[in-house]
Amino acid sequence: MSPRPRQLVLDLPARPALGREAFYITPSNALALAQIDAWPDWPEGRMAVTGPTGSGKTHLTHVWAARARARILQARDLARTDPLDIPADAALAVEDADTLPRARDGRGAEEVLFHLCNRLRTGGGTLLVTGRNAPARWGLRLPDLASRLGVAGVARLEPPDDELLSAVLLKLFADRQVEVSPDLVDYLLPRMERSFSGAKALVGELDRAALSRKRQITPRLAAEVLKRQDGSSGNAPGTAH
């Protein structure tokens, strides 16, 4: 009888699930989702999705884009975009639009976005932009663009509550094809950084630690990783860095 082959363990890149079925609804994001679901009846046909880094802005954008059959552009690509290449009646999302004032070619990118605002408005199209704060706080250099985006609705993703953070942890592990017990999540919640970006970093470090040590991800392993994180950051667990 031939020996049973050993399973090959690979540190594969995570494949995030960005569909609506993976968007877990709690009080911290329910209002933002409702505002997105009000499409196409947005103020002036525009909406800004805001929230801290890693808060789910990209996920919510993809949820809307799937429904609206929208094209998604990155703000860094705007300066190389011809507004005439976008149909006037299109649905368009621009991610990280709050970075434009700090970009090397930000002035040119702002002008492109301004022309897109006008083109979509007159043609019956729709525009969604994302950023950490509302457009009024972006410091846009083009007053006309600031005026156009200032009338957009704002769908704010709030900091995660326990229910949402638990779901995010489970989703991040699932994206890496890693099964974990509810006990592990219960252990992590009061000890980890309370942010989506912190959850993503922690899950990645736990996965790498488990692979390198050929161990399952347990509360004991999590304690080791959290202690190492705390020692390297100089912050107490549970605080935002």
C-alpha positions in Angstrom: 0.0 0.0 0.0 1.5 3.3 -1.1 1.9 6.0 1.6 -0.7 8.7 1.6 0.7 11.8 -0.1 1.4 14.8 2.1 -0.6 17.9 1.5 1.5 20.8 0.1 1.0 23.9 2.1 1.5 27.1 0.1 1.3 30.8 1.2 -1.1 31.7 -1.5 -2.2 35.3 -2.0 -5.6 36.1 -0.6 -8.5 36.4 -3.0 -11.0 38.8 -1.5 -14.7 38.2 -2.0 -16.2 41.5 -3.1 -19.8 40.5 -3.9 -22.9 41.7 -2.1 -23.3 38.3 -0.5 -19.9 38.8 1.3 -20.9 42.3 2.5 -22.0 41.7 6.1 -24.5 44.3 7.3 -24.4 45.7 10.8 -25.4 49.1 12.4 -21.9 50.5 11.5 -22.5 50.2 7.7 -26.2 49.8 7.2 -26.9 53.5 6.6 -24.1 53.7 4.0 -25.4 50.6 2.2 -28.9 52.1 2.2 -27.6 55.3 0.6 -25.8 53.3 -2.1 -28.9 51.3 -2.7 -30.8 54.5 -3.3 -29.1 54.6 -6.7 -29.9 56.0 -9.3 -31.7 58.6 -7.1 -28.6 60.2 -5.8 -28.3 64.0 -5.3 -27.1 65.4 -8.6 -26.3 61.8 -9.6 -23.2 61.7 -7.3 -22.2 59.9 -4.2 -19.1 59.8 -2.0 -18.3 56.7 0.0 -16.1 57.6 2.9 -14.4 55.9 5.8 -10.9 55.0 7.2 -8.4 53.0 5.3 -9.5 49.4 5.0 -13.1 50.2 6.1 -14.8 48.5 3.2 -15.0 51.3 0.7 -13.7 49.2 -2.2 -16.1 46.4 -1.3 -19.1 48.7 -1.2 -17.9 50.2 -4.5 -17.9 46.8 -6.1 -21.3 46.0 -4.7 -22.7 49.1 -6.4 -20.6 48.6 -9.6 -22.1 45.1 -10.1 -25.6 46.4 -9.8 -25.0 49.6 -11.9 -22.7 47.9 -14.4 -20.2 50.6 -13.5 -16.7 51.1 -14.6 -14.2 51.5 -11.8 -11.1 53.8 -12.2 -8.3 54.5 -9.7 -7.6 58.2 -9.0 -4.0 57.7 -10.0 -5.2 56.8 -13.6 -7.4 59.9 -14.1 -4.7 62.1 -15.6 -4.3 59.6 -18.4 -8.0 59.3 -19.0 -9.9 61.0 -21.8 -13.3 62.0 -20.5 -14.7 61.4 -24.0 -13.9 57.7 -23.6 -16.5 57.5 -20.9 -20.1 57.4 -22.2 -22.1 60.3 -21.0 -24.8 58.0 -19.6 -22.3 55.7 -17.9 -22.0 54.7 -14.2 -18.5 55.5 -13.1 -16.6 55.0 -9.8 -13.3 56.7 -8.9 -11.5 55.2 -6.0 -9.2 57.2 -3.6 -10.2 60.5 -5.2 -9.2 62.2 -1.9 -5.5 61.6 -2.9 -5.7 64.0 -5.9 -4.5 67.1 -4.2 -1.3 65.3 -3.1 -0.7 63.6 -6.5 2.2 64.7 -8.8 -0.3 65.2 -11.7 -3.2 66.0 -9.4 -4.1 69.3 -11.1 -4.5 67.5 -14.4 -6.4 64.7 -12.8 -8.8 67.1 -11.1 -9.5 68.7 -14.4 -10.4 65.3 -15.9 -12.7 64.5 -13.0 -14.3 67.9 -13.3 -15.0 67.3 -17.0 -16.3 63.8 -16.1 -18.7 65.3 -13.5 -20.1 67.7 -16.2 -20.3 65.0 -18.9 -22.1 62.5 -16.7 -24.4 65.1 -15.3 -25.6 66.3 -18.7 -25.8 62.8 -20.1 -27.7 61.2 -17.3 -24.7 59.2 -15.9 -23.8 58.6 -12.4 -20.5 59.2 -10.4 -19.3 57.5 -7.2 -16.1 58.7 -5.6 -14.3 57.3 -2.5 -12.1 58.9 0.1 -11.3 58.8 3.8 -13.4 62.0 4.4 -16.1 63.9 2.6 -15.0 65.8 -0.5 -15.3 69.2 1.3 -12.2 68.1 3.3 -10.0 66.9 0.5 -8.4 70.3 -0.2 -9.1 70.1 -4.0 -7.2 72.8 -5.9 -9.9 73.2 -8.6 -12.8 75.2 -7.1 -15.3 74.1 -9.7 -14.6 70.5 -9.0 -14.9 71.1 -5.2 -18.3 72.7 -6.0 -19.4 69.8 -8.1 -18.5 67.1 -5.5 -19.7 69.3 -2.6 -23.3 68.5 -3.6 -22.8 64.8 -3.6 -24.4 62.6 -1.0 -22.0 61.1 1.6 -22.2 57.5 2.5 -20.1 57.1 5.7 -18.7 53.8 6.8 -18.4 54.0 10.6 -15.7 52.2 12.7 -16.5 48.5 13.0 -18.6 47.2 15.9 -17.9 43.7 17.3 -20.4 42.0 15.1 -18.8 43.5 11.9 -15.3 43.0 13.0 -16.0 39.3 13.7 -17.5 38.9 10.3 -14.5 40.7 8.7 -12.0 38.4 10.5 -13.9 35.3 9.3 -14.0 36.7 5.8 -10.3 37.5 5.8 -9.5 34.0 6.9 -11.9 32.6 4.3 -10.2 34.7 1.6 -7.0 32.8 2.5 -8.9 29.5 2.5 -8.2 29.1 6.3 -10.8 27.7 8.6 -10.8 28.9 12.2 -12.9 28.3 15.3 -15.2 30.9 16.8 -13.1 30.7 19.9 -10.2 32.2 18.0 -12.3 35.2 16.9 -13.6 35.7 20.5 -10.0 35.7 21.7 -8.8 38.2 19.1 -11.6 40.8 19.4 -10.7 42.4 22.7 -6.9 42.2 22.0 -6.5 43.4 18.4 -6.3 46.8 16.8 -9.9 47.9 16.3 -9.7 48.6 12.6 -10.2 46.8 9.2 -6.6 47.5 8.2 -5.4 46.1 11.6 -7.6 43.0 11.1 -6.1 42.5 7.6 -2.6 42.8 8.9 -3.2 40.5 11.8 -4.8 37.7 9.7 -1.9 37.9 7.3 0.6 37.6 10.1 -1.3 34.7 11.7 -1.5 32.8 8.4 2.2 33.3 7.8 3.1 32.2 11.3 1.0 29.1 11.0 2.5 28.2 7.7 6.1 28.7 8.8 5.6 26.7 12.0 3.3 24.1 10.4 0.7 24.7 13.2 -3.0 25.5 13.2 -4.1 29.0 14.1 -5.1 28.8 17.7 -5.5 31.3 20.6 -2.0 30.3 21.8 -0.4 31.1 18.4 -2.5 34.3 18.3 -1.1 35.3 21.7 2.4 34.9 20.4 1.7 37.0 17.3 -0.1 39.7 19.2 2.8 39.9 21.7 5.2 40.3 18.8 3.0 43.0 17.2 2.8 44.8 20.5 6.5 44.7 21.1 7.3 46.0 17.6 4.7 48.8 17.7 5.1 50.0 21.2 1.3 50.2 21.6 -1.0 48.2 23.9 -3.2 45.7 22.2 -6.7 46.9 21.3 -5.5 50.5 20.5 -5.5 52.0 17.1 -2.0 52.7 15.7 
